[in-house]
Amino acid sequence: MNDILLVITNLPDAQAAARLAQRLIEERAAACVNQLAPCTSTYRWQGKIETATEVPLLIKTTRTAYPRLEQLIRTVHPYELPEIIAVPVIAGLPAYLGWVGQETDTFKD
């Protein structure tokens, strides 16, 4: 079970989020991507406090697929410094977690 990760990233709009989600699934870097409702983010960037509307993605993947997933996010993401946070999943429905592993298996078609 400790091979499953929940990865969080935010994109500037729904279209960019949908494109990234589709690409991650096509490339088997993720088993499932949830695109959430837009939210307001407040952060400090280059010495200034900024506020922006962003679209969060919750991405289910494995430790094995994570390097591929990170590279895809960095390649596709429009931000200079994208948020990419991976949280280990410590518990969950075993059948679901097994499915995540199967869907990110690099040896599948």
BELQUIFEN-V449460 format. One record per residue. N is the residue number from 1. RES is the residue in one small letter. PSI is psi in radians with two decimals (* if undefined). OMEGA is omega in degrees with one decimal (* if undefined). NEAR is the number of other C-alpha atoms within 10 Angstrom. Layout:
# BELQUIFEN-V449460
n=N res=RES psi=PSI omega=OMEGA near=NEAR
n=N res=RES psi=PSI omega=OMEGA near=NEAR
This chain:
# BELQUIFEN-V449460
n=1 res=m psi=-0.51 omega=-177.1 near=15
n=2 res=n psi=0.08 omega=175.3 near=11
n=3 res=d psi=-0.14 omega=-177.3 near=16
n=4 res=i psi=2.41 omega=179.0 near=24
n=5 res=l psi=2.57 omega=167.8 near=24
n=6 res=l psi=2.06 omega=-177.6 near=20
n=7 res=v psi=2.37 omega=-178.0 near=22
n=8 res=i psi=2.34 omega=171.4 near=17
n=9 res=t psi=2.83 omega=177.6 near=18
n=10 res=n psi=2.48 omega=178.1 near=23
n=11 res=l psi=2.85 omega=-173.0 near=22
n=12 res=p psi=-0.35 omega=-178.7 near=16
n=13 res=d psi=2.95 omega=-175.8 near=14
n=14 res=a psi=-0.63 omega=-178.8 near=17
n=15 res=q psi=-0.78 omega=178.3 near=11
n=16 res=a psi=-0.67 omega=178.5 near=16
n=17 res=a psi=-0.78 omega=179.8 near=23
n=18 res=a psi=-0.71 omega=178.6 near=17
n=19 res=r psi=-0.79 omega=179.9 near=12
n=20 res=l psi=-0.78 omega=179.6 near=20
n=21 res=a psi=-0.82 omega=179.8 near=21
n=22 res=q psi=-0.78 omega=-178.7 near=15
n=23 res=r psi=-0.73 omega=179.9 near=17
n=24 res=l psi=-0.68 omega=178.3 near=24
n=25 res=i psi=-0.78 omega=178.8 near=18
n=26 res=e psi=-0.69 omega=-176.3 near=11
n=27 res=e psi=0.05 omega=-178.4 near=15
n=28 res=r psi=0.52 omega=174.4 near=23
n=29 res=a psi=-0.27 omega=178.9 near=28
n=30 res=a psi=2.66 omega=176.7 near=28
n=31 res=a psi=-0.56 omega=-176.4 near=22
n=32 res=c psi=2.47 omega=175.7 near=20
n=33 res=v psi=2.15 omega=174.9 near=21
n=34 res=n psi=2.14 omega=175.2 near=14
n=35 res=q psi=2.02 omega=-176.5 near=17
n=36 res=l psi=3.01 omega=177.9 near=14
n=37 res=a psi=2.64 omega=177.2 near=11
n=38 res=p psi=2.58 omega=178.2 near=16
n=39 res=c psi=2.95 omega=176.9 near=12
n=40 res=t psi=2.21 omega=178.1 near=9
n=41 res=s psi=2.39 omega=175.4 near=12
n=42 res=t psi=2.27 omega=-173.6 near=11
n=43 res=y psi=2.86 omega=174.8 near=11
n=44 res=r psi=2.22 omega=179.1 near=9
n=45 res=w psi=2.14 omega=179.5 near=10
n=46 res=q psi=0.78 omega=174.1 near=7
n=47 res=g psi=-0.03 omega=-178.9 near=7
n=48 res=k psi=2.55 omega=174.1 near=8
n=49 res=i psi=2.21 omega=-177.0 near=9
n=50 res=e psi=2.68 omega=171.7 near=11
n=51 res=t psi=2.32 omega=-178.3 near=12
n=52 res=a psi=2.64 omega=170.7 near=12
n=53 res=t psi=2.27 omega=-178.9 near=14
n=54 res=e psi=2.79 omega=178.2 near=19
n=55 res=v psi=1.96 omega=-179.7 near=22
n=56 res=p psi=2.54 omega=170.7 near=21
n=57 res=l psi=2.37 omega=171.3 near=22
n=58 res=l psi=2.06 omega=-170.6 near=18
n=59 res=i psi=2.20 omega=177.3 near=23
n=60 res=k psi=2.19 omega=-176.7 near=25
n=61 res=t psi=-2.96 omega=177.5 near=32
n=62 res=t psi=2.87 omega=175.7 near=29
n=63 res=r psi=-0.65 omega=-179.9 near=17
n=64 res=t psi=-0.71 omega=-178.1 near=16
n=65 res=a psi=-0.22 omega=-174.8 near=21
n=66 res=y psi=-0.81 omega=-179.4 near=20
n=67 res=p psi=-0.68 omega=178.0 near=12
n=68 res=r psi=-0.75 omega=179.5 near=17
n=69 res=l psi=-0.83 omega=179.7 near=25
n=70 res=e psi=-0.75 omega=179.9 near=16
n=71 res=q psi=-0.73 omega=177.9 near=12
n=72 res=l psi=-0.78 omega=178.3 near=16
n=73 res=i psi=-0.81 omega=-179.0 near=21
n=74 res=r psi=-0.58 omega=-179.6 near=16
n=75 res=t psi=-0.73 omega=-172.8 near=11
n=76 res=v psi=-0.51 omega=-172.5 near=13
n=77 res=h psi=2.37 omega=-178.2 near=20
n=78 res=p psi=-0.23 omega=-178.4 near=12
n=79 res=y psi=2.58 omega=174.1 near=13
n=80 res=e psi=-0.71 omega=179.8 near=7
n=81 res=l psi=1.54 omega=-178.2 near=9
n=82 res=p psi=2.54 omega=171.7 near=13
n=83 res=e psi=2.17 omega=173.6 near=16
n=84 res=i psi=1.87 omega=-179.0 near=13
n=85 res=i psi=2.18 omega=178.7 near=12
n=86 res=a psi=2.22 omega=-179.6 near=20
n=87 res=v psi=2.21 omega=178.1 near=11
n=88 res=p psi=2.44 omega=175.5 near=15
n=89 res=v psi=2.08 omega=-176.2 near=16
n=90 res=i psi=-0.22 omega=177.4 near=10
n=91 res=a psi=2.73 omega=177.7 near=10
n=92 res=g psi=3.01 omega=177.9 near=11
n=93 res=l psi=2.05 omega=-175.6 near=9
n=94 res=p psi=-0.70 omega=-179.7 near=10
n=95 res=a psi=-0.70 omega=178.5 near=9
n=96 res=y psi=-0.80 omega=-179.7 near=10
n=97 res=l psi=-0.64 omega=175.2 near=21
n=98 res=g psi=-0.69 omega=177.9 near=14
n=99 res=w psi=-0.72 omega=177.5 near=14
n=100 res=v psi=-0.79 omega=178.5 near=21
n=101 res=g psi=-0.75 omega=-179.9 near=22
n=102 res=q psi=-0.71 omega=-176.1 near=16
n=103 res=e psi=-0.32 omega=178.4 near=19
n=104 res=t psi=0.14 omega=179.4 near=25
n=105 res=d psi=2.12 omega=-177.2 near=18
n=106 res=t psi=-0.21 omega=-178.9 near=14
n=107 res=f psi=-0.02 omega=177.3 near=8
n=108 res=k psi=2.87 omega=-179.9 near=8
n=109 res=d psi=* omega=* near=5
